[in-house]
């Protein structure tokens, strides 16, 4: 029984790492594509996580990310990695716009 639990935790850890790697890849591509006029393919379908976050990451949304770090000496590598990730996230630019019916927009403008 202990062996199967260990195998399940290992599979779960691999799945989490795969999703986080896909998220990192998407954010890197979005950061590189920000400010460029040429379209870049963003692989949102590589994981369920990126598929669920596609509108928040590179779509029609205003998004805030909160990165937490630790002052502990033992957490130095993790803190440094988090700060690099946050720096990359700052480069991503979304263009949020109001979703509205064109007819309703016309009526509103004519009033």
C-alpha positions in Angstrom: 0.0 0.0 0.0 2.8 2.4 0.8 4.4 1.8 -2.6 1.2 2.6 -4.5 0.8 5.9 -2.5 4.4 6.8 -3.4 3.8 6.0 -7.1 0.6 8.1 -7.0 2.4 11.1 -5.4 5.2 10.7 -8.0 2.7 10.8 -10.9 0.9 13.8 -9.3 4.2 15.6 -8.9 5.2 14.9 -12.5 1.8 16.2 -13.8 2.2 19.4 -11.7 5.7 20.0 -13.0 4.5 19.4 -16.6 1.7 22.0 -16.1 4.1 24.5 -14.6 6.6 24.0 -17.3 3.9 24.6 -19.9 2.8 27.7 -18.0 6.4 29.0 -18.0 6.7 28.4 -21.8 3.4 30.2 -22.5 4.5 33.2 -20.3 7.9 33.3 -22.0 6.3 33.4 -25.4 3.8 36.0 -24.4 6.6 38.2 -22.9 8.6 37.9 -26.2 5.5 38.6 -28.3 4.5 41.7 -26.3 5.1 44.8 -28.3 5.6 43.0 -31.5 3.2 43.3 -34.4 3.9 39.8 -35.8 1.6 37.1 -34.4 3.2 34.3 -32.4 1.7 30.9 -31.8 1.1 30.5 -28.1 0.7 26.8 -27.1 -2.2 27.1 -24.6 -3.4 23.6 -25.3 -0.2 22.0 -23.9 -1.8 21.7 -20.5 -5.1 22.0 -18.8 -3.7 24.8 -16.6 -2.7 27.0 -19.6 -5.9 26.2 -21.3 -7.9 27.5 -18.3 -5.8 30.6 -17.9 -5.6 31.5 -21.6 -8.0 34.5 -21.3 -6.2 35.8 -18.2 -2.7 35.3 -19.6 -2.9 36.6 -23.1 -6.5 37.4 -23.8 -9.1 40.0 -23.0 -8.5 40.5 -19.3 -6.7 42.6 -16.7 -4.6 40.3 -14.7 -2.7 40.6 -11.4 -0.1 38.2 -10.3 1.1 38.0 -6.7 4.5 36.5 -6.1 5.5 35.7 -2.6 9.2 35.3 -1.5 11.0 34.4 1.6 13.8 36.2 3.4 15.1 32.9 4.7 18.6 31.9 3.5 17.4 28.4 2.8 14.9 29.7 0.3 17.4 31.7 -1.7 17.1 29.7 -4.9 13.3 29.5 -4.8 13.1 33.3 -4.1 15.5 34.1 -7.0 13.5 31.9 -9.3 10.2 33.6 -8.3 11.7 37.0 -8.9 12.9 36.0 -12.4 9.4 34.7 -13.1 7.8 37.9 -11.8 10.2 40.0 -14.1 9.1 37.9 -17.0 5.4 38.4 -16.1 5.8 42.2 -16.1 6.7 42.1 -19.8 3.3 40.4 -20.7 0.9 43.0 -22.1 -2.8 42.3 -22.5 -5.3 44.6 -24.2 -8.6 44.4 -22.4 -11.7 45.7 -24.1 -15.4 45.8 -23.2 -17.4 43.0 -24.8 -20.7 44.5 -26.0 -23.2 44.0 -28.7 -22.6 46.3 -31.7 -26.3 47.3 -31.8 -26.3 48.3 -28.1 -23.1 50.3 -28.7 -24.8 52.1 -31.6 -27.9 52.9 -29.5 -25.7 54.1 -26.6 -23.7 56.4 -28.9 -26.8 57.9 -30.5 -28.3 58.9 -27.1 
